[in-house]
């Protein structure tokens, strides 16, 4: 499977292809440990084009690990708002505090101790920022290696992954001996998966490693890597209340609550889960929304209230609970993905209803 001489030639060709064709990305032009770490966490489950503006803004707001560590968790979550998978932001914040206390890890094992960093991210950080010959295996690399080597999940996912990890290590070490740096080689594999060896319609005719690719030779790229095991979905039913009032200038405002520490989506703003006893209100209607977050299928019912008389401002019931009235047309607070979805439907409901 992949003779030694072809392997060496493919590694060298891939290295040259990356130097000539790779995208210019801000974490590539200045690959410090801090910037590579932040970019790799942002890139988990998220595409480069989505990450780019967030990365720039995040770097402006937290230019160093010290700045990130000294911010509050709420500030970090706020800077993350819109990127989703918020546990990543909370882990970054905890990781920054750990790094400030004991320094940046210099090994793959050391990075795995940082919250939110798994084997793939640790390999990416140490190879890109430190030049260590460490393996990586994200979705893109998995697809490229599976096709080049004609390896399929059909034999079992765990066995399939173990074989690819082994190949990834073997190839990056061979690349280092051929003076293709681990940083360049690993990023070349990722880039090839993102730009050429795509999930659908891979561009085999322009691929630098086509002459060693078993899937291309078999004209069976769609067979590799094969289907992922089905996700186990968790169904979540939620009720929220949209309390709508008018502020002194007559603008419509809505009552928001920041999720308390320890709650799901902690630090993010959402509608209130219970109708608070704060005055007189009339029920205008209900909207139903559905969306998916990681492995959760969320079905949410939102009751819409028009507040006519306010007797008291909402009071926190739990430690860390916080409320705010914010303009309905522009909430301006870091809302969870569930809130964003509800807010769109709520706006349509208000626009469609007589005021
Ligand atoms: S030849 Fe085609 S299938 Fe093989 S690695 Fe290149 S793009 Fe992917």
Boltz pocket constraint, residues with backbone or C-beta under 6 A from the ligand:
constraints:
  - pocket:
      binder: B
      contacts: [[A, 143], [A, 144], [A, 147], [A, 148], [A, 196], [A, 197], [A, 198], [A, 202], [A, 203], [A, 204], [A, 205], [A, 207], [A, 208], [A, 209], [A, 210], [A, 213], [A, 214], [A, 215], [A, 216], [A, 221]]
      max_distance: 6.0
